[in-house]
Amino acid sequence: MPSAKPKSPEDTHDAAVDDNEQPFLDHLIELRSRILKSFVAVGIIFLPIYFFANDLYAFLAEPLTAQLPAGSTMIATQVATPFTTPFKLAIFTAIFVSVPYLLHQLWAFISPALYRHEKKFAMPLLGSSIFLFYSGMAFVYYLVFPLIFAFFTQVAPSGVAIMTDINQYLDFVMKMFLAFGIAFEIPIATTLLAWSGLATAESMAAKRPYVIVGCFVVGMLLTPPDVISQLLLAVPTWLLFELGIIMARITQRRAED
């Protein structure tokens, strides 16, 4: 009789994944442990950040304060706002800084259930998603904010003093950071659709006109009511969709090979 073909390391790993299925309660315990570690990490990072919270807020407000007319300043309209606003900023910053560790905890939770080829595919996507999210935040801070704040200060009616509340400004920039960070994840989303078989690069390319319209609609909903900020979100989102189609085609070719 011909000898059985030896199993490859990938087959051995995949068989171990199938055999080591854990009870549902064990998954809940593992999830609880990962969540607690994430909270602890955010808390540890929060402490030193809060010490520099006022300086951090000054850095965050720089795109606006650089455009304010001479003599104009930001204001606090509530008694506790000078304390609560930097505190909120420190929390948000700790979460943003912790994103790689938080995604690592998520990966540690789901990776035991993934086959080897799925792990090879997921790791580059995980690193790319972190890079793209931070790229979206940098894009909005260094390019979008200076343009839209310059526009807002220039169109203010004559005799109107521009004095933005510090808490409302924080809420505005956090929404913009989140909107652009998520928008920059589009290449990852399209790649996942192609890899999972839910869509092909050709089918997504065929829907390009609808995607372009959707980009402008989302830009209108998530940005201030001006054409500049809408274009600055819609156009990069569309270009990232085109990049995602290219990545989806590469993924399909590798799957066929």
URCORJO-V930167 format. One record per run of one state. SS is the DSSP state (@ for helix, = for strand, . for the rest). FROM is the first residue (numbers start at 0). LEN is the number of residues. If there is no record, write none. Layout:
ss->{SS | SS}
from->{FROM | FROM}
len->{LEN | LEN}
//
This chain:
ss->{. | @ | . | @ | . | @ | . | = | . | @ | . | @ | . | @ | . | = | @ | . | @ | . | @ | . | @ | . | @ | .}
from->{0 | 8 | 19 | 23 | 51 | 52 | 65 | 74 | 75 | 80 | 97 | 98 | 113 | 115 | 154 | 164 | 165 | 183 | 185 | 196 | 200 | 206 | 207 | 222 | 226 | 256}
len->{8 | 11 | 4 | 28 | 1 | 13 | 9 | 1 | 5 | 17 | 1 | 15 | 2 | 39 | 10 | 1 | 18 | 2 | 11 | 4 | 6 | 1 | 15 | 4 | 30 | 1}
//
